[in-house]
Amino acid sequence: MEEIDDNEFYQQDFTTASEWEIFNARLEEQFHEWKLPFVETQENLDQNELSLCDWNIDRETVFFADSELVIARYCVLTPASSSSPDKSASLTTSDKSKSQICQAFKDLISLENNFCILDEKCDETSIHPIARWYGLRDFVVVYPTKKSITNESQIRILLSSVHIAVAESNCEVPVFVQVMEKRQNVFLGVCESRSTRLTFDIVHLASTPPTCKYLTGLLDMFKGKIGIPYLHPVTVSVRLTYTLNRFYSSSFNNQQNVDSRNEITSLPWGAPIDPVTEILLFCDWKQVAENVVLDSQNHSDFDAFLAPKWSIRARFQDSNEICYSLRECLSEYIQLNEKTHTLFDIFGDTFTLGGTSEANPLDLLTESKISKILPNFPSSKSYESKGQTSSKRSIDGPISEDVLTTMLYFMFPDAQPNSPHTYEVFDSENFDPMKIKSGPPNSLVHRLSILLAICNASYGGLRAVAQLWAEFTQEMRYRVENCIQIPG
């Protein structure tokens, strides 16, 4: 009879670590790298501070059963935590257990952050749903990167791994596992401290049971979960939210009247469409005893008009999707730096110097346009007294004569009696020669920049800018040549 060699048979080596054991060890290793067993207990947060603080998010990628998972730690950046991040590492586990309580338990019973007032945004810097629901300032979330975890067996295995890692590492920071579809925000977790274990469970229902639509049914379910007789009344906090996202009033109208005198000298502002997408009204009752209010199917004391606190919030469209008038105006104005056109390129032959042979051609360069349209200007009177008004150069541009007059009055208010746009009195004591080339607020350069941006946005683009610039330089040249004071 032929002998069979035992070496030909496969022998299972039970001393080799399985994928599950490797995953558990990786969780424990990551908890120790983040020093979660040595987290110190901090002071209670102020009202709504949890939603106003910045969050620090640390992530590590692990693999288990051909699935890519992310271990993320969410921690609030408070002055106490940022000033000495490694101070807690010097404490041992025994010293910590004698000197402080679990931070998670302290945050759960805190009432200062029951209702966070900020929006739940999509970016990473916003507050996490777990922080909004439980008021936790430090927690760990294990979630898949691609396919959601919907298999019940896989969910149980992950929760078992989390329980083992938390127990072996003495981690007192709550650890959650995100299961089901990501849009459902279902997080199952655990938190252990000394001999106490706290389990976080979430049930996602397709519809609300009739007994859970009112406070009476919720209190009955809450007392049934406790399992022991509770004699004192339960304290509850209630928030009613009313949403308005359909506006049936007249259509949004933010069109600027560019022909008015104020709009000619003011930068455009506002939005072409209504930026408000939703208005939310919150009615809050905080820390109310159950024997004081009644909320059942037959009667409810939670009337919005009787709420002790109201708060309102507006949600806006994405700023990148709305082209605001001021941003569009300034962006187009900055793009003028790339233009290399001259006045002759823009106006052509209309900008060619003309006049009679008896006139000095250089006088045309220093002639003021304002002397023609503004008879009250000092430069106009001085120019006309010399009998030089016969040779006038006119530039045909998109800006009308009335609008151009208003703009020139805005830059040179000394030509108009009782002008509303006068400059401030020059203070020689505070004069800084280092800023001689700058444009202080309400100065001539500042007003010119505003008018150039307005011309580019509302009066014809580059051609309007060139027209105003030609008239401005002509007046400035005339004032310099004739020793007339330049305001602003």
C-alpha positions in Angstrom: 0.0 0.0 0.0 1.4 3.4 -1.0 2.3 5.7 1.8 0.9 9.3 1.8 3.2 12.1 2.8 1.7 14.4 5.4 3.7 17.3 4.1 1.6 17.4 0.9 -1.5 18.5 2.9 -2.0 22.2 3.7 -1.7 23.0 7.3 -3.3 26.2 8.8 -0.9 28.3 10.8 -3.0 29.7 13.6 -0.1 31.8 15.0 -0.3 34.2 12.0 -2.4 37.3 12.7 -5.6 37.6 10.7 -6.8 40.7 8.8 -9.2 41.4 11.7 -6.5 41.3 14.3 -4.2 43.5 12.2 -7.0 46.0 11.8 -7.6 46.0 15.6 -3.9 46.5 16.2 -3.9 49.4 13.7 -6.7 51.1 15.6 -4.9 50.8 18.9 -1.7 52.1 17.4 -3.5 55.1 15.9 -5.2 55.9 19.3 -1.8 55.9 21.0 -0.3 58.1 18.3 -3.0 60.7 18.9 -2.5 60.2 22.7 -6.2 59.6 23.2 -5.7 57.8 26.6 -4.1 60.9 28.0 -6.6 63.6 27.1 -7.2 66.1 29.9 -10.5 67.3 31.0 -11.1 71.0 30.2 -13.5 73.7 31.3 -17.1 73.8 30.0 -17.6 75.7 26.8 -19.5 79.0 26.6 -22.9 79.4 24.9 -22.6 78.3 21.3 -18.8 78.2 21.5 -18.8 74.7 20.0 -20.1 76.1 16.7 -17.9 79.1 16.7 -14.5 77.5 17.4 -12.1 76.2 14.8 -11.8 72.4 14.4 -8.6 70.4 14.0 -9.1 67.2 11.9 -6.5 64.5 11.7 -6.9 61.6 9.3 -5.3 58.2 8.7 -6.2 55.6 6.1 -6.5 51.9 6.9 -7.6 48.8 5.0 -9.8 46.0 6.2 -11.3 43.2 4.1 -10.6 44.9 0.7 -12.2 48.1 2.0 -10.5 51.5 2.5 -11.5 53.2 5.7 -10.5 56.5 7.2 -9.9 57.1 10.9 -10.6 60.8 11.6 -10.3 62.7 14.8 -12.3 65.9 15.3 -11.1 68.1 18.1 -12.0 71.7 19.0 -9.2 74.2 19.1 -9.6 76.0 22.3 -6.9 78.3 24.0 -6.4 75.7 26.7 -5.7 72.9 24.1 -3.6 74.9 21.8 -1.3 76.4 24.4 0.0 73.1 25.8 -0.8 70.2 23.5 1.7 67.8 25.0 1.0 68.6 28.6 -1.4 65.7 29.0 1.1 63.2 27.8 3.1 63.5 31.0 0.2 62.1 33.1 -0.2 58.4 33.6 -3.5 56.6 33.3 -3.7 56.1 37.1 -3.0 59.7 37.9 -5.6 60.8 35.3 -8.3 58.6 36.7 -7.8 60.1 40.2 -7.7 63.7 39.1 -10.4 64.1 36.5 -13.6 62.8 35.0 -14.2 61.8 31.4 -14.4 64.8 29.0 -17.1 63.1 27.0 -19.4 62.6 30.0 -18.8 66.2 31.0 -19.8 67.5 27.5 -22.9 65.3 27.3 -24.4 66.8 30.5 -23.5 70.4 29.5 -26.4 72.5 28.4 -24.5 75.4 26.9 -24.3 73.9 23.4 -27.7 72.2 23.1 -28.7 74.2 20.0 -25.9 75.4 17.7 -26.9 78.5 15.8 -24.6 78.0 12.7 -25.4 76.3 9.5 -24.3 72.7 8.8 -22.0 73.4 5.9 -20.3 71.0 3.5 -16.7 72.1 4.1 -14.4 70.5 6.6 -14.1 73.5 8.9 -17.8 73.4 9.8 -19.2 71.6 12.9 -19.8 67.9 12.5 -23.3 66.4 13.1 -22.0 64.4 16.1 -20.9 67.6 17.7 -24.3 69.2 17.1 -26.2 66.3 18.4 -24.2 65.4 21.5 -22.2 68.5 22.2 -18.9 66.6 22.0 -15.7 68.6 21.5 -13.4 65.6 20.9 -14.3 62.3 19.1 -13.1 59.8 16.5 -15.1 58.7 13.4 -14.3 55.6 11.3 -16.0 55.9 7.8 -15.5 54.3 4.4 -14.0 56.3 1.6 -16.0 54.7 -1.3 -18.8 52.2 -0.8 -21.1 52.7 2.2 -21.2 50.0 4.9 -24.7 48.5 4.7 -24.0 44.9 5.5 -25.1 44.0 9.0 -22.3 41.5 9.5 -19.6 44.0 8.5 -21.2 46.6 10.8 -21.0 44.2 13.7 -17.3 43.3 12.9 -16.3 47.0 12.8 -18.1 47.8 16.0 -16.4 44.8 17.7 -13.0 46.1 16.5 -13.8 49.5 17.9 -14.9 48.1 21.3 -11.7 46.0 21.5 -9.4 48.9 20.5 -11.1 51.3 23.0 -10.8 48.8 25.8 -7.2 47.8 25.1 -5.9 51.3 24.8 -7.9 52.8 27.7 -9.3 55.5 25.3 -11.9 57.7 26.9 -12.6 59.6 23.6 -15.8 58.5 21.9 -15.3 56.5 18.8 -18.0 56.2 16.1 -18.5 54.2 13.0 -20.5 55.7 10.1 -22.8 53.1 8.6 -25.6 53.0 6.0 -25.8 55.7 3.3 -23.7 58.8 4.0 -26.6 61.1 3.4 -28.4 59.5 6.4 -25.7 60.5 8.9 -26.0 57.2 10.9 -23.2 56.9 13.5 -22.8 54.1 15.9 -20.3 54.5 18.7 -18.9 53.7 22.1 -17.2 55.5 25.0 -15.6 53.9 28.0 -14.3 55.4 31.2 -13.2 53.3 34.1 -16.1 50.9 34.7 -18.7 52.8 32.6 -19.5 52.1 29.0 -21.7 54.4 27.0 -23.2 53.2 23.7 -24.3 55.6 21.0 -27.1 54.2 18.8 -29.1 55.8 16.0 -32.2 54.4 14.4 -33.2 55.7 10.9 -36.9 55.4 10.3 -38.7 56.0 7.0 -41.6 57.7 8.9 -42.0 59.1 12.4 -44.1 56.8 14.7 -47.2 58.5 16.1 -46.0 58.2 19.7 -42.8 60.0 18.8 -44.4 63.1 17.3 -45.1 64.7 20.7 -43.1 65.2 23.9 -45.3 62.9 25.9 -44.4 59.9 23.8 -40.7 60.8 23.8 -40.6 61.1 27.6 -42.3 57.7 27.9 -39.7 56.1 25.7 -36.9 58.0 27.5 -38.0 56.8 31.0 -38.4 53.2 29.6 -34.8 53.2 28.4 -33.5 54.2 31.9 -34.8 51.0 33.5 -35.0 52.4 37.0 -37.7 54.5 38.7 -37.0 58.2 38.3 -39.0 60.4 40.8 -37.8 63.9 39.8 -39.3 65.6 36.7 -37.3 65.4 33.5 -35.8 68.6 32.1 -36.2 69.1 28.4 -35.1 71.7 25.9 -37.2 72.3 22.8 -36.6 74.1 19.5 -39.2 74.6 16.8 -37.8 75.5 13.4 -39.8 77.3 10.7 -38.4 77.5 7.2 -39.3 79.9 4.4 -37.8 79.1 1.1 -40.5 80.3 -1.3 -41.0 84.0 -1.6 -44.3 85.0 -3.2 -43.7 88.8 -3.0 -42.7 91.0 -5.9 -39.7 90.0 -7.9 -36.3 91.0 -6.6 -35.3 94.5 -7.9 -31.9 95.8 -7.3 -31.3 97.8 -10.5 -29.3 100.9 -9.9 -30.5 104.3 -11.2 -27.3 105.4 -12.9 -28.9 108.7 -14.0 -29.3 110.0 -10.5 -26.8 112.4 -9.1 -25.8 110.2 -6.2 -25.3 107.1 -8.3 -23.0 108.9 -10.8 -20.4 109.3 -8.0 -21.0 106.1 -6.1 -19.8 102.6 -6.9 -22.5 100.1 -7.8 -23.4 97.5 -5.2 -25.9 94.7 -4.6 -26.7 91.6 -6.6 -28.6 91.1 -9.9 -30.7 88.3 -8.3 -31.9 87.7 -4.8 -29.0 86.1 -2.8 -31.3 84.9 0.0 -32.4 81.3 -0.6 -34.0 80.5 2.8 -35.0 82.1 6.0 -35.2 80.1 9.2 -36.9 81.1 12.4 -36.0 79.3 15.7 -38.3 79.3 18.7 -36.5 77.9 21.8 -37.6 76.7 25.2 -34.5 75.8 27.3 -34.4 73.7 30.5 -38.2 73.3 31.0 -39.5 70.7 33.5 -41.8 68.1 32.1 -44.6 68.9 34.6 -44.7 72.6 33.5 -45.5 72.0 29.8 -47.8 69.7 28.0 -47.4 68.5 24.4 -49.7 65.8 23.2 -51.9 65.0 20.3 -54.8 66.9 21.9 -53.0 70.0 23.3 -49.6 71.6 23.0 -48.1 74.4 25.1 -45.3 74.9 22.5 -46.8 77.9 20.7 -44.2 79.9 18.7 -45.7 83.2 19.9 -45.2 82.2 23.5 -41.5 81.1 23.0 -39.2 82.9 25.4 -36.5 83.2 22.8 -36.6 83.8 19.0 -33.7 83.7 16.6 -33.7 84.1 12.8 -31.1 83.1 10.3 -30.8 83.6 6.5 -29.1 81.2 4.1 -27.5 82.7 1.0 -26.5 81.3 -2.4 -23.0 80.4 -3.2 -21.0 83.7 -3.6 -19.2 82.2 -6.6 -22.6 81.7 -8.4 -23.6 85.3 -8.0 -21.9 88.1 -9.8 -22.2 91.0 -7.3 -22.2 94.5 -8.8 -19.3 95.8 -6.8 -17.1 92.8 -7.4 -17.9 92.8 -11.1 -17.2 96.6 -11.3 -13.8 96.4 -9.5 -12.7 93.2 -11.4 -13.4 94.9 -14.8 -11.6 98.0 -13.6 -8.5 96.1 -12.6 -8.5 94.4 -16.0 -7.9 97.9 -17.6 -4.2 97.5 -16.5 -3.8 95.1 -19.4 -5.0 97.7 -22.0 -2.3 99.4 -24.0 -4.5 101.8 -26.1 -3.8 105.5 -26.4 -6.3 108.2 -26.7 -5.6 108.5 -30.4 -6.2 104.8 -30.8 -9.6 105.1 -29.1 -10.9 108.4 -30.6 -9.0 108.5 -33.8 -9.1 111.8 -35.8 -11.6 113.3 -33.4 -8.7 113.6 -30.9 -6.5 115.4 -33.4 -5.5 118.9 -32.4 -7.3 121.6 -34.4 -7.8 125.3 -34.4 -7.1 128.4 -36.4 -3.6 129.4 -37.6 -3.5 132.4 -35.3 -3.9 130.2 -32.2 -0.9 128.7 -30.5 -1.2 124.8 -30.9 0.3 124.4 -27.4 -2.7 126.3 -26.0 -4.9 123.5 -27.2 -3.1 121.1 -24.9 -3.7 123.2 -21.9 -7.2 124.3 -22.7 -9.8 123.2 -20.2 -12.9 121.4 -21.2 -14.6 122.6 -18.1 -14.3 126.2 -19.3 -16.8 125.3 -22.0 -19.3 123.4 -19.9 -18.8 125.0 -16.5 -18.9 128.8 -16.7 -18.5 129.1 -12.9 -15.0 127.5 -12.9 -12.2 129.9 -12.0 -10.2 128.4 -14.8 -13.0 129.2 -17.2 -13.2 132.9 -16.2 -9.5 133.3 -16.4 -9.3 131.6 -19.8 -12.2 133.6 -21.3 -10.7 136.9 -20.0 -7.7 136.3 -22.3 -10.0 135.9 -25.3 -8.9 132.3 -26.0 -12.3 130.7 -26.1 -12.4 130.6 -29.9 -10.4 127.4 -30.1 -12.2 124.6 -28.2 -11.5 121.0 -28.6 -14.4 118.6 -28.0 -14.2 114.8 -27.6 -17.2 112.8 -28.7 -17.6 110.1 -26.2 -20.3 107.9 -24.7 -20.7 110.1 -21.5 -23.3 112.8 -21.9 -22.6 116.4 -21.2 -24.8 116.4 -18.0 -23.1 113.3 -16.5 -19.7 114.6 -17.4 -20.5 117.9 -15.7 -21.5 116.1 -12.5 -18.3 114.1 -12.5 -16.1 117.1 -12.9 -18.0 119.0 -10.2 -17.3 115.9 -8.0 -13.6 116.1 -8.6 -13.3 119.9 -8.6 -15.9 121.2 -6.2 -14.4 124.7 -6.1 -16.2 125.4 -9.3 -19.6 125.1 -7.7 -20.9 127.4 -5.0 -22.0 125.5 -1.9 -20.9 122.2 -3.4 -21.9 119.1 -1.4 -18.6 117.4 -2.3 -16.1 119.7 -0.7 -12.7 118.3 0.4 -11.6 118.2 3.9 -9.3 121.0 5.1 -5.7 120.1 4.7 -3.9 119.5 8.0 -0.3 120.5 7.7 0.6 119.1 11.1 -0.3 115.6 10.2 1.2 115.7 6.7 3.2 112.6 6.0 5.7 113.1 3.0 6.1 109.3 2.7 2.5 109.1 1.5 2.7 111.9 -1.1 2.1 109.4 -3.9 -0.8 107.6 -2.2 -4.5 108.1 -2.6 -6.0 108.8 0.9 -9.8 108.5 1.3 -11.9 111.3 -0.2 -8.9 112.7 -2.0 -8.7 113.8 -5.7 -7.0 110.5 -6.7 -9.6 108.5 -4.7 -12.5 110.3 -6.4 -10.9 109.9 -9.8 -10.5 106.2 -9.3 -14.1 105.8 -8.3 -15.3 107.7 -11.4 -13.1 105.7 -13.7 -14.5 102.5 -12.4 -18.0 103.8 -12.7 -17.4 104.9 -16.3 -16.0 101.5 -17.2 -18.9 99.6 -15.6 -21.9 101.8 -16.5 -21.1 104.4 -19.3 -19.4 102.6 -22.1 -16.3 100.7 -21.0 -12.9 101.7 -22.2 -14.1 104.6 -24.4 -15.9 106.2 -21.4 -12.8 105.8 -19.3 -10.7 107.5 -22.0 -13.1 110.3 -22.3 -13.1 111.1 -18.6 -9.3 110.7 -18.5 -8.8 113.1 -21.4 -11.0 115.8 -19.7 -9.3 115.3 -16.4 -5.8 115.6 -17.7 -6.8 118.6 -19.8 -8.1 120.4 -16.7 -5.1 119.4 -14.6 -2.7 120.7 -17.3 -4.6 124.0 -17.5 -4.6 124.5 -13.7 -0.9 123.8 -13.6 -0.1 126.1 -16.5 -2.1 128.9 -15.0 -1.1 128.4 -11.3 -4.7 127.5 -10.2 -5.0 125.6 -7.0 -5.8 121.9 -7.4 -8.3 120.7 -4.7 -8.1 117.4 -2.9 
